Amino acid sequence: MDRPSPVARLVAACCARPRLTAIVGLLIGAIAAGFAATHFAITTSTDALLSPKLDWRQREAAYDRLFPQHDDEIVVVVDGKTPELAEEAAASLAAKLSAQPALFTRIQRPDGGDFFAREGLLYLPLKDVQDSTAQMIKAQPFLGPMAADPSLRGLMGGLSTALTGIKAGQANLADLDAPIAGLGEALGKVEAGQPSFFSWRALVSGKAPEARELRHILLVKPKLDYAALQPGDAAESAIRAQAKALNLDAAHGVSVRLTGDVPLQDEEFGSLADRAALIGALAVAAILLMLWMAVRSPRIIGCILVTTFVGLVVAAAWGLLVFHRYNVISVAFIPLFVGLGIDFGIQFSVRFRSDYADERTLPEALVEAGQGMGYPLTLAAVAIAVGFLAFVPTNYAGVSQLGVIAGVGMLIALALNLTLLPALLLLTRPKRGGGDIGHAPLEKLDGWVLGNRRLVLGTAALAALGSAALLPLLHFDFNPMHLRSAATESVSTLNDLTKDPDQTPNTLSVLAPNLAAAQPLAARLAKLPAVADVITLQSLIPDGQAEKLAAITDADTLLDLTLNPISTSPPPSDAEVAASLAQTAADLRTAAGSALGAPQDHARRLASLLDTLAKGPSDKRKAAEAALIPGLNTLLDQMRASLQAQPVTLDSLPEDLKRDWIAADGQARISVVPKGDSNDNATLERFTAAVTKIAPDANGPPISIQNGGNTVVGAFIEAGVLSFIAITALLFLVLRRTRDVAITMAPIVLTGLLTLGSCVLIGQPLNFANIIALPLLFGIGVAFHIYFVMAWRAGSAHLLQSSLSRAIFFSALTTATGFGSLWASSHPGTASMGKLLMISLIWTLVSALLFQPALMGPPDRRTSDARDPLHAG
């Protein structure tokens, strides 16, 4: 062996005192594990991921200070089978949540509440107001008895009163066909034991309810626990519990769904955990299988895993000491460390396994492995660390933190694989053997590559040029919604909302110095083709109020005593209800007579159902009451409130509503709504570009999403350039030959081009999730090519037949199969990361095992050891 290198001397020292080395290493690991376990913390807030110094982040923060109520909300979407059910559900749920100040600081109904219940008609077109009030007046004979007796008995009384008019010749049965047919359908379902949802509003208005009447929104401001993986879990669980207690479910004609920033983040972590056991099992099994194929020794595998685990907990403790808590990006150091840490262990162990197959003693083989692999491992670890540390100065704070932890982690992994691993190997004393590294299958390939260098290099050059030509077609999907599982409630609900321009959250907010200045700016924005609507506080002042109020006042005068009777009847007994049902059934048959026609058929069917209810068990009558009367009471309350409308002025608007539009310093908010599908990237880009041309300081999700994506892409480009320059400089410093540096870096460039070109061909865009895989891929690529170049410089020939190729091959497969298992995740972002890892590692192997040997060609000098050329040391 040549004169021992510093690494060989370090390995020899550890082998001289293996127990002490192992005890110290394991003790450090135990202390680090204890510290990490007791101090581990992670923030799931995405606010910490991007630098707050960015201009758009500063504008966003300034906006949030002016309107803090809009940040970190839970959006509760309440849908009902009827307008009455939707209103009852939203109102009751809002009341219950308002009684829990320990969990919620603010509950708002942007489309409901006392103000809109009273003033709602004023926001309709004049014709709709006139039609609505006319329908109320038309229904007066029918509603009067029910307002005085809001029960099933009162309903029957109202219907019998209306039928009296038919008997007197003042009306005909066709005039009552709609309510009779509707009641018949509803009571038919009750009799059959099926859910029945009857809309009084539809009955009075004479038309089907609009979509906006069947949905109400609650904006809930929860108290969050960012120390938890799901900060809003307690608040979300409380909302679901209250909805369950109020019977707000499909069986009762209501659905309650949660979306918004908080549920979206929480459910994303939930979907990440989905299949975690399966993915973990696949990863562990794959890693163990690849380790076995690499070293064929359970004892060596155990030593590698123990060394990797100790390094992992030490790196984790280091991260907590420096940053105190991880973020959702920096915690990705775990797979990065495992992938690269195991690579170091495989490289050392395969070389040791090969050396130990000779007549060397166990300590001699370990020292020889340190002599042969110490320099390449050190250079690879330092180069990878430099690559990770290049992320530190970027504006992507999450990855900047990751760079510090992973960069230092690589040095920790190197130190442990050159100290603890040799000591553990000496103590466990693996069996001799395994020197046959399988040259025969690779002899032909090795000879073919060296004999056809021009063909291999030419093919690689064409592939690189082709991939480079595809790069303009590669795009970064900046929309984080596309990374989330559409199967989760929060995502599916948000996708539902974005289809409606009146409810989409993808709006932009523009600030004006005051409300007066907001109006001309809003008018300019409204003219943009990409804009569907522009809203200011002034928009909440209805137009044509005088004419609308006149129609409402006339209706109120006529309906006052009808809707507000001087006295109301006490609740009826079951016998009284049964009697009223029987009487109305008789009245229906009298009105129908023997005539033929749909109205008569509907009357007879309803009469039959009423007779059945009258003679049947009381439970059926209670079910009929529950299906019809609550909605009736809701309608009556809404009609009473809507007929009390008063002129709406800026001063009369509710204070919490005004706070949503006017900041404490007087600045006025302008809300700009996009035209088209606001979940479509191209639509958002056109919309944002058009609005920011007029209002450069606009804020909102479209700008946050696009600027966030640009910042991430910029950070990776910046870090990529910095790391490329830094690693190239490091290689120049160490290798001192331009050709050798080029030979080391060219395959890395080729791998990158082939990976990105493959993404274009299979339609896989880069995104916030899979782009995190690039540092791992870059690090592995740097390591593999440094190993080859260092062996080549040492005079090794036929590298494809060496133990080094075996180590590289199985190291790549270990990482590929282990982290490629992420492809099985139900989380689209994680699955795309697994896909990108697999693609890139395949190209890394192709580049390392084919292009690299062809690029290097024959070594400068050859060794005499034909069996394993790496013995050149």
Number of C-alpha atoms within 10 A of each C-alpha: 10 9 9 16 16 13 22 22 15 19 28 24 15 25 27 14 12 22 16 14 20 23 14 13 20 18 13 16 22 15 14 21 21 14 18 20 13 9 14 17 18 18 18 22 19 12 14 15 21 19 17 17 10 13 11 18 18 13 16 20 16 13 21 14 13 20 17 14 18 15 14 18 21 25 22 25 21 24 27 26 20 25 26 25 26 25 24 20 25 27 16 15 23 22 12 14 20 17 11 13 12 10 20 17 14 16 20 18 18 14 15 17 14 13 17 17 19 19 20 19 23 26 18 16 13 18 9 14 20 19 13 20 24 18 16 20 19 13 16 18 16 25 25 22 25 26 25 21 22 22 24 25 24 24 27 24 21 23 23 23 17 22 24 17 15 19 14 9 9 10 14 17 21 15 12 18 17 17 19 24 19 18 21 21 18 21 28 19 16 23 19 10 11 12 16 23 22 22 23 23 23 18 18 21 17 13 9 11 16 11 12 13 18 18 22 22 22 22 19 27 22 23 18 18 16 14 14 14 18 23 21 26 18 14 24 21 11 17 23 16 12 16 23 12 11 14 15 25 16 13 11 16 18 22 19 23 18 24 25 21 15 26 26 22 21 21 21 21 17 15 20 19 14 14 15 16 10 14 20 15 14 19 21 17 15 21 25 18 18 23 27 15 13 26 26 16 17 14 17 25 25 17 24 26 20 17 27 26 20 23 30 26 23 23 28 25 24 21 25 19 13 11 14 13 16 22 22 18 21 23 20 17 25 17 16 24 25 20 24 27 27 24 26 28 29 26 28 25 27 27 28 27 28 25 28 24 17 13 10 13 13 22 21 17 22 30 29 25 29 31 26 28 26 25 19 22 26 19 21 26 28 20 26 28 23 24 28 30 24 26 28 20 16 21 21 24 23 24 32 25 27 27 25 23 29 33 26 21 29 29 19 21 28 23 17 21 29 28 23 29 31 33 30 26 24 22 15 13 13 18 14 17 15 18 19 14 20 13 18 11 10 16 14 13 16 21 12 14 23 19 13 12 18 13 12 20 18 13 13 19 14 12 16 19 15 14 22 17 12 18 15 10 14 17 15 15 18 23 21 15 17 15 20 24 19 16 12 17 16 27 22 16 19 23 19 12 19 19 14 16 18 13 15 18 20 20 24 23 24 25 22 20 14 15 19 11 13 21 20 12 17 20 12 12 26 18 12 16 12 22 20 17 18 22 19 21 21 15 12 15 17 18 15 13 18 11 14 24 22 12 19 23 17 14 19 22 11 13 22 12 13 20 20 15 14 8 9 13 13 10 14 15 10 17 11 14 24 23 17 21 27 22 18 24 26 18 21 26 18 16 21 22 12 9 10 9 10 13 20 22 16 25 28 22 19 25 24 19 21 27 18 18 23 23 14 13 12 15 11 19 24 15 16 20 18 16 21 21 19 16 23 22 18 18 19 20 15 18 19 18 17 22 24 14 22 15 13 16 11 12 8 12 14 11 11 11 15 16 17 18 23 23 19 10 9 14 18 26 27 26 21 26 25 27 18 17 17 24 20 12 16 11 17 25 15 15 26 25 15 17 23 16 11 14 17 13 16 23 25 18 17 25 24 17 19 19 16 22 19 14 18 26 19 15 22 22 14 17 24 19 14 19 23 20 15 17 24 18 15 17 22 16 11 11 16 12 11 12 11 19 21 14 19 27 19 17 25 25 16 21 27 22 23 26 21 23 25 20 23 19 12 8 12 19 18 22 22 20 17 21 19 22 20 17 22 23 25 23 23 26 28 23 25 31 26 24 22 26 22 22 24 25 16 20 20 27 25 26 24 24 23 25 28 25 23 23 25 26 20 24 26 25 23 27 28 26 23 28 27 25 25 28 21 18 21 18 24 22 26 22 21 25 26 24 22 28 29 25 19 25 24 18 22 29 22 15 24 24 22 22 25 26 27 22 19 19 15 15 18 12 12 17 17 12 12 14 17 24 23 28 24 18 23
